[in-house]
């Protein structure tokens, strides 16, 4: 009986340790979590954007970033979820990372600028908006950006 238990025990040990190995840090797994996060975010944005709980979407983006630390789109999406949820400091951290990884994304600058504006950091907000415009960004109002109508006066 010990003979049959040993292979089973080894299989359980190998299975449990394989879950933390770099093998799981691959793009397909990260994309699964990113897509789940986007779906959760879109459901909330479509039903109750200003009062929605973005925690589950953020958790999926966290998993995607854990699996693929250079996943610009996941940083961008998580930053947007933080921005909409009102966690502007965390949004800025994610947009900082998105900009560090890929400097030519105009939308990252615009949204980071919006987060700075919500924190009352007018100069930083204007700098980011200028950079976004230079990269070709053109403002289009989003219905699920609560409390912001494109007027940067909130940073005054």
VEXLUM-715311 format. One line per field, with one value per residue (C-alpha): residue in three letters; x, y, z. Coordinates in Angstrom, 3 decimals. Each point is the difference from the previous one (the first is absolute). Example, Ala and Ser with C-alpha at 12.3 -4.5 7.8 and 13.67 -1.06 7.14 Angstrom:
BEGIN
type = ala | ser;
px = 12.300 | 1.370;
py = -4.500 | 3.440;
pz = 7.800 | -0.660;
END
This chain:
BEGIN
type = unk | unk | unk | unk | unk | unk | unk | unk | unk | unk | unk | unk | unk | unk | unk | unk | unk | unk | unk | unk | unk | unk | unk | unk | unk | unk | unk | unk | unk | unk | unk | unk | unk | unk | unk | unk | unk | unk | unk | unk | unk | unk | unk | unk | unk | unk | unk | unk | unk | unk | unk | unk | unk | unk | unk | unk | unk | unk | unk | unk | unk | unk | unk | unk | unk | unk | unk | unk | unk | unk | unk | unk | unk | unk | unk | unk | unk | unk | unk | unk | unk | unk | unk | unk | unk | unk | unk | unk | unk | unk | unk | unk | unk | unk | unk | unk | unk | unk | unk | unk | unk | unk | unk | unk | unk | unk | unk | unk | unk | unk | unk | unk | unk | unk | unk | unk | unk | unk | unk | unk | unk | unk | unk | unk | unk | unk | unk | unk | unk | unk | unk | unk | unk | unk | unk | unk | unk | unk | unk | unk | unk | unk | unk | unk | unk | unk | unk | unk | unk | unk | unk | unk | unk | unk | unk | unk;
px = 0.000 | 2.883 | 1.083 | -3.223 | -0.035 | 3.535 | -0.680 | -3.242 | 1.808 | 2.695 | -2.623 | -1.692 | 3.336 | 0.953 | -3.405 | 0.028 | 3.521 | -0.581 | -2.654 | 2.667 | 2.604 | 0.745 | -1.861 | -3.269 | 1.443 | -1.033 | -1.967 | -2.981 | -0.746 | 0.475 | -2.348 | -2.685 | 0.070 | 0.218 | -3.059 | -1.917 | 0.856 | -1.153 | -3.273 | -0.645 | 0.883 | -2.242 | -2.927 | 0.348 | 0.512 | -3.139 | -2.213 | 1.147 | 3.241 | 0.110 | -0.939 | 1.490 | 2.389 | 3.026 | 1.859 | -0.551 | 1.162 | 3.047 | 0.776 | -0.007 | 2.298 | 2.267 | 0.225 | 0.795 | 2.784 | 1.370 | 0.212 | 1.391 | 1.682 | 0.461 | -3.678 | -0.624 | -3.677 | -0.628 | 1.659 | -2.062 | -3.263 | 0.678 | 0.934 | -3.293 | -1.917 | 1.794 | -0.737 | -3.715 | -0.099 | 1.527 | 3.392 | 1.958 | 3.380 | -0.108 | -1.136 | 3.045 | 2.294 | -1.431 | 0.227 | 3.570 | 0.818 | -1.915 | 1.905 | 3.304 | -0.673 | -1.363 | 0.527 | -2.102 | -3.498 | -1.828 | -2.958 | 2.269 | 1.170 | -3.531 | -1.368 | 2.979 | -0.591 | -3.614 | 1.099 | 2.405 | -2.818 | -2.232 | 2.807 | 0.292 | 3.388 | -0.755 | 3.558 | 0.487 | -3.448 | 0.715 | 3.418 | -1.562 | -2.818 | 2.533 | 1.975 | -3.204 | -0.889 | 3.510 | -0.440 | -3.264 | -2.614 | -3.350 | -2.469 | -3.241 | -2.284 | -0.492 | -3.354 | 1.554 | 2.515 | -2.018 | 0.468 | 2.111 | -1.265 | 3.333 | 0.426 | 3.350 | -1.274 | -0.397 | 3.779 | -0.138;
py = 0.000 | 2.412 | -0.507 | 1.429 | 2.878 | 1.182 | 0.734 | 1.743 | 2.094 | 0.900 | 0.987 | 2.270 | 1.589 | 0.559 | 1.410 | 2.384 | 1.251 | 0.381 | 2.619 | 2.425 | -0.620 | 2.400 | -2.316 | 1.690 | 3.437 | -0.034 | 2.204 | -2.333 | -0.233 | 3.747 | 0.690 | -2.189 | 2.105 | 3.248 | -0.959 | -1.019 | 3.341 | 1.877 | -1.932 | 0.710 | 3.660 | 0.337 | -1.593 | 2.482 | 2.967 | -0.942 | -0.447 | 2.253 | 1.818 | 2.542 | -2.400 | -3.205 | -2.229 | -0.311 | -2.250 | -3.230 | 1.584 | 1.446 | -3.440 | -1.518 | 2.744 | -0.664 | -3.657 | 0.924 | 2.347 | -2.612 | -2.490 | 2.509 | 2.952 | 1.945 | -0.216 | 3.645 | -0.519 | -1.536 | 2.951 | 2.331 | -1.820 | -0.306 | 3.678 | 0.872 | -2.152 | 1.770 | 3.374 | -0.711 | -1.445 | 3.238 | -1.412 | 2.644 | -0.661 | -3.675 | 1.013 | 2.258 | -2.855 | -2.222 | 2.695 | 0.734 | -3.651 | -0.033 | 3.092 | -1.511 | -3.153 | 1.729 | 3.751 | 0.784 | -0.822 | 3.323 | -1.343 | -0.972 | 3.590 | 1.359 | -2.314 | 0.556 | 3.721 | -0.491 | -1.792 | 2.831 | 2.497 | -1.840 | 0.253 | 3.747 | -0.226 | 2.415 | 0.320 | -3.751 | -0.364 | 2.645 | -1.496 | -3.396 | 1.457 | 1.912 | -3.199 | -1.855 | 2.687 | -0.114 | -3.761 | 0.592 | -0.401 | 1.655 | 0.209 | -1.957 | 0.042 | -3.346 | -0.482 | -2.074 | 2.565 | 1.262 | 3.613 | 1.008 | 1.707 | 0.812 | 3.257 | 0.106 | 2.655 | -2.760 | 0.259 | 3.662;
pz = 0.000 | 0.615 | -3.597 | -1.362 | 2.498 | -0.841 | -3.696 | 0.947 | 2.648 | -2.498 | -2.553 | 2.546 | 0.966 | -3.630 | -0.814 | 2.955 | -0.688 | -3.722 | 0.663 | 1.217 | -2.681 | -2.857 | -2.388 | 1.018 | -0.779 | -3.602 | -2.282 | -0.565 | 3.737 | 0.458 | -2.908 | 1.559 | 3.177 | -1.952 | -2.072 | 3.136 | 1.570 | -3.081 | -0.080 | 3.691 | -0.473 | -3.053 | 1.858 | 2.858 | -2.338 | -1.924 | 3.058 | 2.851 | -0.827 | 2.804 | 2.790 | -1.358 | 1.901 | -2.252 | 2.460 | -1.938 | -3.253 | 1.751 | 1.478 | -3.497 | -1.280 | 3.012 | -1.014 | -3.599 | 1.116 | 2.396 | -2.860 | -2.494 | 1.763 | -3.253 | -1.010 | -0.927 | -0.810 | 3.430 | 1.760 | -2.132 | 0.702 | 3.729 | 0.134 | -1.661 | 2.493 | 2.857 | -1.586 | -0.333 | 3.537 | 1.316 | 0.984 | -1.890 | 1.611 | -1.034 | -3.492 | -0.296 | 1.067 | -2.743 | -2.656 | 1.093 | -0.673 | -3.302 | -1.153 | 1.153 | -2.007 | -3.100 | -0.176 | -3.059 | 1.287 | -0.030 | 1.965 | 2.919 | 0.288 | -0.256 | 2.678 | 2.295 | -0.488 | 1.015 | 3.173 | 0.793 | -0.566 | 2.461 | 2.555 | -0.623 | -1.713 | -2.830 | -1.347 | -0.262 | -1.562 | -2.618 | -0.806 | -0.632 | -2.087 | -2.114 | -0.533 | -0.934 | -2.564 | -1.490 | -0.414 | -1.849 | 2.727 | -0.685 | 2.857 | -0.366 | 3.050 | 1.667 | 1.718 | 2.791 | 1.225 | 2.958 | 0.920 | -2.983 | -3.120 | -1.630 | 1.908 | 1.782 | 2.415 | 2.619 | 0.374 | 1.015;
END
